[in-house]
Every structure is written in structure tokens, then in C-alpha cells.
Amino acid sequence: MPRCKYLAFCSLFLLLGHVLVKASNPWPIAIQALEDKDYLLADSLFADIITEFPSRPEAHLYRAQSRYWLKDYEQALYHLSLANPPSQQMGRAEILRAYCHYNLGEVDKARFIMEDIVVHYEELRDSARAFLVSYHREEENFSQAHALLSGRLEDKPRAYVFAERALVALELGNVQEAIDDFSYAIDLDSQQAEYYWRRAILYGEGGEYDKAIADYDKAIALDKNNDVLWRNRAIEALSAKRHKKALHDLEKLIKRYPNDLEVLKALFYCYYALKHYEQACNIYDTIEQIDPNNALLTQYDRNELLSSTFFQRFVNLLQRIYQVLRAEWMIWTPLVFLLTLIAYGIKMRRRKHQAA
């Protein structure tokens, strides 16, 4: 029994010693706080470490990170100047230095550092090139941005990089290249509605309405609640004179936006093209209520719409009669023949009566 108590006491003593040692060593706690993005705690702990051990350069390196995330970029640069990172961390320290200068408005300093990283740190080359692409796009140096993006794609093809190069190609006026790059992006990642959307816009601007509609179909399948996609598809369908398809999208949109003049006008044109004059007349009245000076009201006359509505009803009636006669010709043919015989008989009787 005393032996058990001794063992239990020793275990408790060792455990307490471990806890005290851990509590007296804030380093692992500070590292964990930094990983957990608790930057205030991490910064406080690294400050204590630096106070106790001012000659520990790695503490300055980690505190530079916490100061950066707390948006104290000057202090971050100060601690970077006191850090002496090992070779495997040198590149990341330089990237941090570049972003500090960038956020302080010292953009050229940041660019020079990133250009040096591209040359000397292969594992960080892609990150540095991504920064430089943004820099050159802001400076409207699109040729240089395009070259950097091409380099990133040679190293590793990725859908979002193809999509970004497509946007740069557009700035350079290369529409077909932009379409090709969006196509490559879709091949690598077919679940991004934005890629189909952007390619559809380019197809539509080039008059390839059916291709644009096909891309909007795919984009809407991926993002059903994006009303802009429905609106754009309706516009392309109208341009392609596919009025029934446009009508499907416009009738959906008008339920959500009953006072949207652009949707109302498109819906009017659609009804008018489909010879749905009564619905077109109703839309005409709605537009007049919302905007009495709308140009559409001067292009079309309401009385003509009403007369077209009456005439269309009459035409529809004749068409229905014709369709019934055509469908039931086996019944109507004998009946017409019988009526013809009766009429002929009556006519002959009248002639005999007149002769007598």
C-alpha cells in the first residue's frame, strides 16, 4: 500500500512538473495561437519572449507575422529586420516583407522584392508571379501580365489562371484567345458558372447567339437563382429570334420584377413577335402606367394592337374550324355529299314545276 501511494505521488509530481514547464514556456502556445489566427494572443506572447530573450531572431520573425495580420506593417518590417530566418524560411520572409511595403503604399519596393523571388525561390515563384500579375494589371501593363500568366500556366495549368488570362486577353483585344482560355478553364473545371457566363457574353457579342444560349443553359444549371443569367439568356434568345425560349425566361423574371421596364419591353417585343397581341396590349398598358413617356409607346399604337387582337381572334377561329374539318373529314365528306344531293333534288323539282 505505501508503495502504491509512492508511485501515485511520483506520477502526480511529474505531471505537475510538466504542466509548470509548459506554462513557463509560452513558445508552443504562441505558435498555436498564430496557427489558430488568434493574432492578439500570439503577438502578446511573442512580445514576452522577445523581452526575455531579445537575441532570438526566430521570435522576431514570428512577431513580424502577427504584426502584419494586425495591420501594423511598419512594426512588421522592423521585426523582419531583426530576424535572421533559416534558408528554408528566407523566401517566405521576403514575401512578407514585400506585402508590408505594398500595404504601406511602397508598391515599387514590393515589386522589386517579388521579381527577385521569381528568380531565386522556385517553390514561391507562382505566388510571386500572382502578385506581379495584379501589379501589372493595375498599371495597365497587360502584355507583361499576359506573359506572367502564360508562365504560371506552363508550370501548372489551372482553370482559374486560364480564366484570368482570358480577361487579360480581352484587355489586349484578343477576343478569340479569351474564348479559347475560357474553354480551357471549363475543360479543367466544368462546375464554375462564371466561366460559361463570361464565354456566353463573348459569343453573344460576336453574334453567335445559339452558342451563347447553350452556355447560359449550363451556367443556369449551376446557378439557378442568378437572375442576371436568366435575363442575359432572354436577350440572346430574342437576338436569335427564338421568341418562345425568351418568353420562358421573361415570364419568370416579370414575376420577380413586375415594374422592371427593361423586362417589360422585352416581354412586349416577344409577345408581339409571337402575335400574342392581347398579352402585348396588357404589357403596353403596364409600361404606360409606369413610364408615360417611354419611347415604346410612340413606336406602337394601342388601337392598332386592339384591332390586331380582334383580327387575330378571327384568324384563330377560322384556323380552329379548318383543323376540325380536317381532322373529321370522314364524317364531313358524306354529310356534304348528302347535302349536295338534297340541294340538287330541290333544284330539279323546281324546274319540273316551272315546266308544268
Backbone torsions as a table, in degrees:
resi	resn	phi	psi	omega
1	MET	NA	-47.9	176.7
2	PRO	-59.5	-36.0	179.0
3	ARG	-61.7	-41.3	178.6
4	CYS	-63.2	-41.2	179.4
5	LYS	-64.7	-37.4	179.8
6	TYR	-65.4	-43.2	179.2
7	LEU	-64.2	-41.5	179.6
8	ALA	-64.5	-39.7	179.6
9	PHE	-65.5	-40.8	179.8
10	CYS	-64.3	-41.7	179.5
11	SER	-62.8	-44.8	179.6
12	LEU	-63.1	-38.9	-179.8
13	PHE	-65.0	-44.0	179.6
14	LEU	-64.6	-40.9	179.0
15	LEU	-64.1	-42.9	178.8
16	LEU	-64.0	-38.2	178.6
17	GLY	-64.2	-39.7	179.0
18	HIS	-64.4	-42.0	179.4
19	VAL	-64.5	-42.0	-178.9
20	LEU	-66.4	-39.6	178.5
21	VAL	-64.5	-42.5	-179.9
22	LYS	-64.7	-40.5	-179.6
23	ALA	-66.6	-32.6	-179.0
24	SER	-81.3	-7.3	180.0
25	ASN	-116.3	94.9	-175.5
26	PRO	-77.4	-6.4	-174.4
27	TRP	-55.3	-54.8	-179.0
28	PRO	-63.7	-32.0	179.0
29	ILE	-68.1	-39.7	179.7
30	ALA	-66.0	-42.1	178.4
31	ILE	-61.9	-44.0	179.8
32	GLN	-64.5	-39.6	177.8
33	ALA	-62.5	-38.9	177.9
34	LEU	-65.1	-42.1	178.1
35	GLU	-66.6	-32.9	179.5
36	ASP	-83.9	3.6	179.7
37	LYS	63.3	26.5	172.2
38	ASP	-92.9	77.4	-167.9
39	TYR	-70.8	-31.6	178.0
40	LEU	-64.1	-46.2	179.0
41	LEU	-64.3	-46.1	-179.3
42	ALA	-59.5	-43.9	-178.3
43	ASP	-63.9	-41.1	179.7
44	SER	-63.6	-43.0	-178.7
45	LEU	-68.5	-41.4	178.5
46	PHE	-66.9	-32.9	175.9
47	ALA	-62.8	-41.3	177.5
48	ASP	-63.9	-40.9	180.0
49	ILE	-63.4	-43.3	-179.2
50	ILE	-65.8	-36.7	177.7
51	THR	-62.4	-40.8	-178.6
52	GLU	-80.3	-36.5	-178.5
53	PHE	-128.4	74.2	-174.5
54	PRO	-64.1	-16.0	-177.0
55	SER	-95.9	10.6	179.7
56	ARG	-90.0	101.5	-174.9
57	PRO	-65.7	-30.9	-179.2
58	GLU	-66.1	-28.7	176.4
59	ALA	-65.2	-39.5	177.0
60	HIS	-64.6	-37.2	179.3
61	LEU	-63.3	-43.9	-179.8
62	TYR	-72.1	-35.0	178.7
63	ARG	-69.9	-30.9	174.7
64	ALA	-58.9	-37.5	178.2
65	GLN	-66.7	-45.5	-179.1
66	SER	-64.8	-39.6	178.4
67	ARG	-65.8	-35.0	177.6
68	TYR	-62.0	-48.6	-177.9
69	TRP	-69.5	-19.9	173.4
70	LEU	-89.6	7.9	174.9
71	LYS	65.5	26.7	173.2
72	ASP	-103.6	79.6	-169.3
73	TYR	-72.2	-32.6	178.7
74	GLU	-65.9	-42.8	177.5
75	GLN	-67.5	-34.1	176.8
76	ALA	-62.2	-43.8	177.8
77	LEU	-64.2	-37.5	178.6
78	TYR	-60.6	-48.1	-178.8
79	HIS	-69.6	-30.4	175.5
80	LEU	-65.5	-34.4	179.1
81	SER	-67.9	-24.4	179.3
82	LEU	-93.9	-10.4	-179.2
83	ALA	-82.7	151.0	175.3
84	ASN	-131.2	72.5	-171.9
85	PRO	-65.9	147.8	174.2
86	PRO	-64.0	164.0	-173.2
87	SER	-57.3	-35.6	-178.3
88	GLN	-71.6	-14.9	178.1
89	GLN	-110.0	-0.7	-175.8
90	MET	-61.8	-43.6	-178.4
91	GLY	-62.4	-42.9	179.8
92	ARG	-67.3	-34.8	176.1
93	ALA	-64.1	-37.6	178.4
94	GLU	-67.9	-38.7	176.0
95	ILE	-62.0	-42.2	178.2
96	LEU	-62.3	-40.8	178.7
97	ARG	-62.1	-42.6	180.0
98	ALA	-61.5	-43.8	-179.2
99	TYR	-69.6	-30.6	174.9
100	CYS	-63.2	-46.9	178.2
101	HIS	-62.1	-40.8	-179.3
102	TYR	-60.6	-45.4	-177.7
103	ASN	-72.7	-17.2	174.3
104	LEU	-89.4	2.9	179.2
105	GLY	87.3	4.1	180.0
106	GLU	-92.6	69.8	-169.8
107	VAL	-66.8	-40.3	-178.4
108	ASP	-64.4	-39.2	176.7
109	LYS	-60.9	-43.0	178.7
110	ALA	-62.0	-40.7	-179.0
111	ARG	-64.7	-44.0	-179.6
112	PHE	-60.6	-40.8	179.8
113	ILE	-65.2	-44.1	-179.2
114	MET	-65.8	-36.9	177.3
115	GLU	-64.2	-36.2	176.9
116	ASP	-67.6	-37.5	178.8
117	ILE	-64.4	-40.4	178.6
118	VAL	-56.3	-37.3	-176.3
119	VAL	-79.8	-38.8	-167.1
120	HIS	-107.7	-14.0	-176.5
121	TYR	-127.7	91.7	-173.5
122	GLU	-61.0	-39.6	-176.6
123	GLU	-69.1	-17.6	180.0
124	LEU	-109.2	6.0	-175.3
125	ARG	-60.1	-41.5	-176.3
126	ASP	-65.6	-42.2	179.0
127	SER	-63.8	-40.8	179.0
128	ALA	-66.9	-40.5	177.7
129	ARG	-63.6	-37.8	178.5
130	ALA	-60.7	-41.4	176.6
131	PHE	-62.9	-45.6	-176.9
132	LEU	-66.3	-33.4	175.4
133	VAL	-60.7	-46.5	179.0
134	SER	-62.0	-40.8	179.5
135	TYR	-60.7	-49.7	-176.5
136	HIS	-69.1	-31.5	176.6
137	ARG	-67.8	-39.3	177.1
138	GLU	-64.6	-34.7	178.9
139	GLU	-83.2	-0.1	-178.3
140	GLU	60.9	30.0	174.2
141	ASN	-95.8	73.5	-169.7
142	PHE	-72.0	-28.6	178.4
143	SER	-63.9	-43.6	179.2
144	GLN	-67.6	-39.6	177.1
145	ALA	-61.6	-41.7	179.6
146	HIS	-62.6	-42.8	179.4
147	ALA	-63.4	-41.8	179.0
148	LEU	-64.6	-41.4	178.5
149	LEU	-65.2	-38.5	177.4
150	SER	-62.4	-39.0	176.5
151	GLY	-63.6	-41.6	177.8
152	ARG	-62.5	-38.6	-179.0
153	LEU	-72.3	-31.9	175.8
154	GLU	-65.4	-38.0	178.8
155	ASP	-70.3	-41.7	-177.5
156	LYS	-160.6	106.3	178.2
157	PRO	-64.8	127.5	177.4
158	ARG	-139.3	145.1	-174.4
159	ALA	-60.2	-46.9	-174.5
160	TYR	-68.4	-26.9	177.2
161	VAL	-73.9	-39.3	173.8
162	PHE	-59.2	-42.2	-179.4
163	ALA	-63.8	-39.4	179.0
164	GLU	-68.4	-39.4	178.7
165	ARG	-65.7	-32.3	176.2
166	ALA	-60.8	-41.6	179.6
167	LEU	-65.7	-38.5	177.3
168	VAL	-67.5	-39.6	177.4
169	ALA	-59.2	-37.0	177.0
170	LEU	-64.2	-39.6	177.4
171	GLU	-62.9	-28.4	178.2
172	LEU	-88.1	-0.7	178.5
173	GLY	83.4	13.1	-178.4
174	ASN	-96.7	81.7	-174.3
175	VAL	-66.7	-45.1	-177.9
176	GLN	-64.2	-38.3	176.7
177	GLU	-63.3	-38.9	177.8
178	ALA	-62.4	-43.8	177.7
179	ILE	-60.5	-43.4	179.8
180	ASP	-62.5	-41.4	-179.1
181	ASP	-68.4	-38.1	175.2
182	PHE	-64.9	-34.2	177.5
183	SER	-65.5	-41.8	176.8
184	TYR	-62.9	-40.7	178.8
185	ALA	-61.1	-41.5	179.8
186	ILE	-66.8	-37.9	177.8
187	ASP	-61.0	-35.5	-178.5
188	LEU	-85.2	-28.1	-179.1
189	ASP	-149.9	96.0	-175.3
190	SER	-88.0	8.7	-176.8
191	GLN	-105.1	11.8	-179.8
192	GLN	-104.1	109.7	-178.9
193	ALA	-60.4	-31.7	-175.8
194	GLU	-61.4	-36.0	-178.0
195	TYR	-65.4	-45.3	177.0
196	TYR	-63.5	-41.2	-178.4
197	TRP	-59.3	-50.7	-177.4
198	ARG	-66.4	-38.5	178.0
199	ARG	-67.9	-36.4	177.9
200	ALA	-60.9	-40.5	178.5
201	ILE	-59.5	-43.5	-179.1
202	LEU	-67.3	-40.7	176.3
203	TYR	-61.1	-44.0	-178.8
204	GLY	-63.6	-43.2	179.1
205	GLU	-64.2	-26.4	178.5
206	GLY	-89.9	5.3	178.2
207	GLY	81.3	7.6	177.8
208	GLU	-92.3	72.7	-170.4
209	TYR	-66.9	-38.4	-178.9
210	ASP	-64.7	-39.9	176.8
211	LYS	-65.9	-39.1	178.2
212	ALA	-62.4	-44.1	-179.8
213	ILE	-63.0	-40.9	179.5
214	ALA	-62.0	-39.9	178.6
215	ASP	-69.5	-37.9	177.1
216	TYR	-66.2	-34.3	176.1
217	ASP	-57.5	-45.3	-178.8
218	LYS	-69.9	-39.2	179.3
219	ALA	-64.6	-41.8	180.0
220	ILE	-67.0	-34.7	176.8
221	ALA	-61.7	-30.0	-179.7
222	LEU	-90.3	-22.7	-176.0
223	ASP	-142.3	74.9	-171.3
224	LYS	-66.5	-23.9	-174.5
225	ASN	-95.8	9.5	179.9
226	ASN	-90.0	101.9	-175.7
227	ASP	-66.2	-26.2	179.1
228	VAL	-62.7	-37.0	179.2
229	LEU	-65.6	-42.3	178.1
230	TRP	-63.0	-42.0	-179.5
231	ARG	-63.9	-46.6	-179.2
232	ASN	-64.6	-38.7	179.3
233	ARG	-65.0	-38.2	177.9
234	ALA	-62.4	-41.1	178.9
235	ILE	-62.9	-44.4	179.8
236	GLU	-66.5	-36.2	178.7
237	ALA	-66.5	-38.6	175.3
238	LEU	-63.8	-42.2	179.2
239	SER	-62.9	-34.2	179.2
240	ALA	-85.0	2.5	-177.5
241	LYS	59.8	29.9	173.8
242	ARG	-97.2	74.1	-168.0
243	HIS	-68.1	-32.9	179.8
244	LYS	-66.3	-39.5	177.9
245	LYS	-67.5	-41.1	177.7
246	ALA	-62.0	-40.6	-178.6
247	LEU	-60.1	-38.1	179.4
248	HIS	-59.0	-45.8	-178.6
249	ASP	-72.3	-40.0	-176.7
250	LEU	-68.5	-38.3	178.6
251	GLU	-67.3	-30.2	174.6
252	LYS	-69.3	-43.9	-176.9
253	LEU	-69.0	-37.5	-175.8
254	ILE	-67.8	-23.7	176.1
255	LYS	-68.6	-33.0	179.9
256	ARG	-86.2	-33.1	-175.7
257	TYR	-128.5	73.0	-172.9
258	PRO	-66.3	-17.5	-178.5
259	ASN	-111.6	14.8	179.3
260	ASP	-78.1	110.0	-174.3
261	LEU	-63.8	-37.0	-179.4
262	GLU	-65.0	-42.0	177.8
263	VAL	-67.1	-41.0	179.6
264	LEU	-62.5	-43.0	179.3
265	LYS	-64.9	-43.4	177.7
266	ALA	-62.9	-38.4	178.9
267	LEU	-66.6	-38.9	177.0
268	PHE	-60.2	-50.4	-179.2
269	TYR	-60.0	-36.6	-179.0
270	CYS	-67.0	-48.7	178.4
271	TYR	-61.0	-41.1	-178.0
272	TYR	-64.3	-43.4	180.0
273	ALA	-65.3	-33.2	179.6
274	LEU	-85.4	1.9	179.8
275	LYS	63.9	30.0	172.8
276	HIS	-92.4	73.2	-168.9
277	TYR	-69.1	-31.8	179.9
278	GLU	-65.5	-45.7	177.3
279	GLN	-65.2	-38.1	177.9
280	ALA	-61.7	-38.9	178.9
281	CYS	-64.8	-39.1	177.5
282	ASN	-64.1	-42.2	178.2
283	ILE	-65.6	-38.6	176.8
284	TYR	-56.3	-45.3	-179.7
285	ASP	-64.5	-39.7	179.9
286	THR	-64.7	-43.0	178.1
287	ILE	-62.1	-40.1	-179.5
288	GLU	-64.1	-36.5	178.4
289	GLN	-68.2	-39.6	-176.5
290	ILE	-78.6	-43.0	-175.6
291	ASP	-141.8	88.9	-176.1
292	PRO	-61.9	-18.3	-178.2
293	ASN	-102.2	14.0	-178.2
294	ASN	-63.3	139.7	-175.6
295	ALA	-62.6	-28.3	-179.1
296	LEU	-61.2	-32.1	-177.4
297	LEU	-67.3	-25.4	177.9
298	THR	-87.4	-18.2	-179.9
299	GLN	-81.3	-27.4	-176.6
300	TYR	-127.1	143.6	179.9
301	ASP	-102.8	130.0	-176.3
302	ARG	-64.4	-38.6	-179.8
303	ASN	-63.1	-37.1	176.8
304	GLU	-66.0	-37.0	177.1
305	LEU	-63.0	-41.9	179.4
306	LEU	-64.7	-41.7	178.7
307	SER	-66.6	-37.2	176.5
308	SER	-64.1	-35.9	178.4
309	THR	-64.0	-45.3	179.3
310	PHE	-64.1	-46.2	-179.6
311	PHE	-62.2	-40.4	-179.4
312	GLN	-65.3	-37.9	177.2
313	ARG	-61.5	-41.9	-180.0
314	PHE	-64.3	-42.7	177.8
315	VAL	-62.4	-43.0	179.4
316	ASN	-61.5	-38.0	178.4
317	LEU	-63.1	-46.2	178.0
318	LEU	-61.8	-38.5	179.1
319	GLN	-64.7	-40.4	179.1
320	ARG	-65.5	-40.5	178.5
321	ILE	-62.0	-43.1	179.5
322	TYR	-63.1	-42.2	-179.5
323	GLN	-64.5	-38.2	178.0
324	VAL	-66.0	-45.2	178.9
325	LEU	-61.4	-40.6	-179.0
326	ARG	-68.5	-38.3	-178.2
327	ALA	-73.0	-30.4	-175.5
328	GLU	-111.7	36.6	-174.6
329	TRP	-64.4	-27.5	-179.2
330	MET	-68.4	-25.4	177.6
331	ILE	-86.8	-44.1	-174.2
332	TRP	-71.7	-31.6	-177.4
333	THR	-63.3	-50.0	176.5
334	PRO	-61.9	-36.4	-178.8
335	LEU	-65.3	-43.9	178.6
336	VAL	-64.1	-40.2	179.1
337	PHE	-62.7	-41.9	179.0
338	LEU	-64.4	-43.6	178.7
339	LEU	-63.7	-35.4	177.7
340	THR	-64.8	-42.1	178.5
341	LEU	-63.1	-41.9	-179.7
342	ILE	-63.6	-45.3	179.8
343	ALA	-62.8	-39.5	179.0
344	TYR	-65.0	-41.4	178.9
345	GLY	-62.4	-43.3	179.3
346	ILE	-62.8	-40.4	-179.5
347	LYS	-64.6	-40.9	-179.1
348	MET	-68.4	-39.0	178.5
349	ARG	-62.3	-38.7	179.5
350	ARG	-65.7	-38.8	179.4
351	ARG	-65.3	-43.7	179.4
352	LYS	-62.9	-39.8	-179.3
353	HIS	-64.9	-38.8	179.9
354	GLN	-69.5	-35.1	179.9
355	ALA	-68.0	-35.4	-180.0
356	ALA	-72.3	NA	NA
